């Protein structure tokens, strides 16, 4: 063994992207896709629940809110645990939780029971998502980190879009019970693959001074061509112990608040659209099948937008790229409202795609940005707490959707109001860019 110490990130940057790293990213993609399916499922089955249980639109708000409260709580709890116990065990445990609870939710006899199960499902979903982001980020080379993390996170938008397609095709045959059952069986089926094929983060193992044998085994699998095994050391300025206070340490505090604000505004828009768009469209005369298909275009736009933004973020200033995308997203939101109000299907589809690319795509990019903003010892905490605070925005969005609809506002008015938080997210990112310039010695983001 070579006794020359080598920084973990430098080691990952110097070797070609290995089969093991690609496998990690594909497994995380799969987890996030199932997460996206489960998260979006309630929005797609909402009209069926409304019809079967004779509910009003406002009756569905607690159902949407329960799942989002669970997501928020799961992110708050499991992120810090991941920084202490490891990415892999928390990730697998979270998948088991949201798989089992989704199955139980499919047998709910009434709305109140379903609300409880959706909260518990949200706990698992909230733990899985930030850990998949963190694990992917910690195995990605610096020059391709944004692109690889956004590609992985596209699983969420793919899963959400798949939820719309499956709902449109199968809902008339298997009902909402069947949709939730599918959302529970899929994650449980992935658990054996995750257990045997997914390694722990090598950066976490090195930082926590875990088994040298485990570290060397991963090194050999990542770089089988090496004739000597390097001695890996943590990246400079990383510490073994982590705490929530690290997010507010010198150089990170203001950036942390601005990232939280961006997530809050972004997820407010995304979850209002995901939760209420099928209902909004059916209220405007579209049938449930067409409403599900049209809503899935939002997720398709998010997937394509995230891929493009990820590529641009590795080549240009990520805050400027994301800020510009949010501005375009705001413009497309207004166009979407106009298209729905005037039943202009072509404009509706084009605008739905644009909103997905500008808003959902930017949220994927924001996750990549957050994963690079924090060092290893508090990365999972930073990403998960950003998502948790963002979930509070999603709760506001899901409740606000029912409230705005109860005011009998037009589709154009509702979606024009949603353009405001998109512009707020754009401003927040510009402030992060200004902060980064003024304190470049600390905010070495994407370095």
Secondary structure, DSSP 8 states (H G I E B T S, - for coil): ----EEEHHHHHHHS---HHHHHHHHHHHHHHHHHHHHHHHHHHHHHHHHHHTT--GGGGHHHHHHHHHHHHHHHHHHHHHHHHH-HHHHHHHHHHHHHHHHHHHTT-SSHHHHHHHHHHHHHHHHHHHHHHHHHHHHTS-GGGHHHHHHHHHHHHHHHHHHHHHHHHHHHHHHHHHHHHHHHHHHHHHHHHHHHHH----HHHHHHTT--HHHHHHHHHHH-TT-SS--EEE--TT--SS--GGGGGSTTTHHHHHHHHHHHHHHHHHHHHHHHHHHHHHHHTT--HHHHHHHHHHHHHHHHHHHHHHHHHHHHS-HHHHHHHHHHHHHHHHHHHHHHHHTT-HHHHHHHHHHHIIIIIHHHHHHHHHHHHHS-HHHHHHHHHHHHHHHHHHHHHHHHHHHHHHHTT--HHHHHHHHHHHHHHHHHHHHHHHHHHHHTTTT--TT-
